[in-house]
C-alpha cells in the first residue's frame, strides 16, 4: 500500500505552506518516500468516513500498510522512526531529537498559536491591542530562549532532525509578524530549513493544490 495522506482540497493558508500537512509532506520528502494525497473539502472532513481516521475531523491523516494515524507530530515521529534521515542512530542523540519535537509542539507553538488565534477572533474588541501585546510578550520569551539555545549552530542538536523540521514549521507561522526580527539567528535558521530541497518539493506540492483550487473558481 502506498502512503496516503489526507489534506485540504482548498487550504485556508492560501498557499503559504502553513497547513498541517506541510510538515508531513516535508518529512516524507526528507526520507525519500513517495505518497498519495486524499483531497478533502471542509464538509468531507466532518463526515464519518474521515472521522474514522481522525476523530476530530481535521487534517492531516496518514495511512500505510501497518497503521492509520492522525496528528501531524505523531505522523512525523512515525515517519522518522520508520525511515532513515530524520532521527540520529545514536540512542542519546535520538532521544534529544525527539525531545525537540515535543518542545516545538508543546513549548514553543502554544504561545505562537494563541497570538495567531487572537488576530482572528478578537480583533474587533476594544482591548485587542492590549491583549495582543501580552500574547506577543509570551512569544518573545520563547523566541529569546530558543535563540540563546541555538546560538550560532545550524541546527538545534547536531545534524538536521525531525526536531528541526517541526521547530521550523512552528517558527514559520511568525514569518509575517516581524517577531523573528529581534532574533536574527532564528530567522536564518528558518531560512536554512526552507532552503532544503525536501522542503521546496513539499511546498511546491502543497501550493499547487491552492493554485488549482483558485483556478476552479
C-alpha positions in Angstrom: 0.0 0.0 0.0 1.3 3.4 -1.0 1.5 6.0 1.8 -1.7 8.1 1.7 -2.2 11.4 3.5 -5.4 13.4 3.8 -5.1 17.1 3.0 -7.3 20.2 2.4 -8.8 20.3 -1.1 -8.5 24.1 -0.8 -6.2 25.1 2.1 -7.1 28.1 4.1 -3.4 29.1 4.3 -3.7 30.4 0.8 -0.6 28.6 -0.5 1.8 29.7 2.3 2.7 26.2 3.4 1.3 26.6 6.9 -1.4 23.9 6.8 -0.6 20.9 9.0 0.0 18.5 6.1 3.0 20.6 5.1 5.2 19.1 7.8 4.2 15.6 6.9 4.9 16.2 3.3 8.3 17.7 4.2 9.1 14.7 6.4 8.2 12.2 3.6 10.4 14.2 1.1 13.3 14.2 3.6 13.2 10.4 3.8 12.6 9.8 0.1 9.1 8.2 0.5 6.5 8.8 -2.2 3.0 9.4 -1.2 -0.5 10.0 -2.5 -3.0 12.6 -1.3 -6.7 12.3 -0.5 -8.3 15.7 -1.1 -11.0 16.7 1.4 -13.4 19.6 1.4 -14.3 21.1 4.8 -17.6 19.3 4.6 -16.0 15.9 3.9 -13.7 16.4 6.8 -16.7 16.1 9.2 -18.2 13.0 7.6 -18.0 9.6 9.2 -15.5 8.2 6.7 -12.9 10.8 7.6 -13.8 10.8 11.3 -13.0 7.1 11.4 -9.4 8.2 10.5 -9.4 11.4 12.5 -11.8 11.7 15.4 -11.7 15.5 15.4 -12.4 15.8 11.7 -9.2 17.6 10.9 -6.2 17.1 8.6 -3.7 15.5 8.1 -4.2 11.8 8.4 -1.6 9.2 7.4 -2.1 5.6 6.2 0.5 2.9 5.3 0.3 -0.9 5.2 0.6 -1.0 9.0 -1.1 1.9 10.6 -3.6 4.8 10.3 -2.6 7.9 12.2 -3.8 11.4 12.9 -1.9 14.3 14.5 1.0 15.7 12.5 3.5 15.3 15.3 2.7 11.7 15.7 2.8 11.1 12.0 6.2 12.8 11.6 7.6 10.7 14.5 6.3 7.6 12.9 7.9 8.5 9.6 11.2 9.4 11.3 11.3 6.1 13.2 10.4 4.0 10.2 12.8 5.6 7.7 16.4 6.8 8.0 17.1 10.5 7.7 15.2 12.4 10.4 16.5 10.8 13.6 20.1 10.0 14.7 21.2 6.5 15.1 22.9 7.1 18.5 20.2 6.4 21.2 21.0 9.5 23.3 21.1 11.8 20.2 17.9 10.2 19.0 16.2 10.8 22.3 17.2 14.5 22.3 15.9 14.9 18.7 12.6 13.5 19.8 12.6 15.9 22.8 13.0 18.8 20.4 9.9 17.6 18.5 7.9 17.8 21.7 9.5 21.1 22.6 8.4 22.6 19.2 4.8 21.5 19.6 4.3 21.7 23.4 6.5 24.6 24.4 7.1 27.0 21.5 3.9 26.6 19.5 1.2 27.2 22.1 2.0 31.0 22.6 2.5 31.3 18.8 -0.9 29.9 18.2 -2.5 31.9 21.0 -1.2 35.1 19.3 -2.3 33.9 15.8 -5.8 32.9 17.0 -6.3 36.3 18.7 -5.7 38.1 15.5 -8.7 36.3 14.0 -11.1 36.1 16.9 -10.8 39.2 19.0 -9.5 41.9 16.5 -12.8 43.8 16.9 -12.6 44.0 20.7 -11.6 47.4 22.3 -9.0 45.6 24.4 -7.5 43.7 21.4 -4.2 45.6 21.2 -3.5 45.4 24.9 -4.2 41.7 24.9 -2.1 41.2 21.8 0.9 42.9 23.4 0.6 40.4 26.3 0.5 37.5 23.9 3.4 38.8 21.9 5.5 39.2 25.1 5.0 35.5 25.8 6.1 34.6 22.3 9.2 36.8 22.7 10.2 35.0 25.8 10.2 31.7 24.0 12.0 33.1 21.0 14.7 34.6 23.2 15.2 31.3 25.0 15.3 29.4 21.7 17.7 31.8 20.1 20.1 31.5 23.1 20.0 27.8 22.8 20.6 27.7 19.1 23.4 30.3 19.2 25.5 30.2 16.0 24.7 26.5 15.3 22.9 25.5 12.1 20.5 23.1 13.8 19.3 22.5 17.3 21.3 19.5 18.3 23.9 18.4 15.7 22.6 17.3 12.3 19.1 18.3 11.0 16.4 16.2 12.5 12.7 15.9 12.9 13.0 18.3 15.8 14.3 21.0 13.5 11.6 20.2 10.9 8.9 20.8 13.5 10.5 23.8 15.0 11.0 25.5 11.6 7.3 24.7 10.9 6.3 26.4 14.1 8.5 29.5 13.6 7.2 29.9 10.0 3.9 30.9 11.5 5.6 34.1 12.6 7.1 35.0 9.3 4.7 37.9 8.6 4.6 39.3 12.1 8.1 40.8 12.5 8.6 39.0 15.8 11.6 37.0 14.4 13.4 40.2 13.5 14.8 40.5 17.0 16.4 37.1 16.7 18.5 37.1 13.5 19.8 33.6 14.2 16.3 32.2 14.3 15.4 34.0 11.0 18.5 32.4 9.5 17.5 29.1 11.0 14.1 29.2 9.3 15.7 30.2 6.0 18.0 27.2 6.2 15.1 24.9 6.7 13.1 26.5 3.8 16.2 26.2 1.6 16.3 22.4 2.0 15.4 20.7 -1.3 12.9 18.4 0.5 11.1 21.5 1.9 11.0 23.1 -1.5 9.4 20.0 -3.0 6.8 19.7 -0.3 6.0 23.4 -0.5 5.6 23.2 -4.3 3.2 20.2 -4.0 1.0 21.9 -1.4 1.0 25.3 -3.2 0.0 23.5 -6.4 -3.3 22.5 -4.7 -4.0 26.1 -3.8 -3.3 27.3 -7.3 -5.6 24.5 -8.7 -8.4 25.5 -6.3 -8.1 29.1 -7.3 -8.4 28.1 -11.0 -11.6 26.2 -10.3 -13.2 29.5 -9.1 
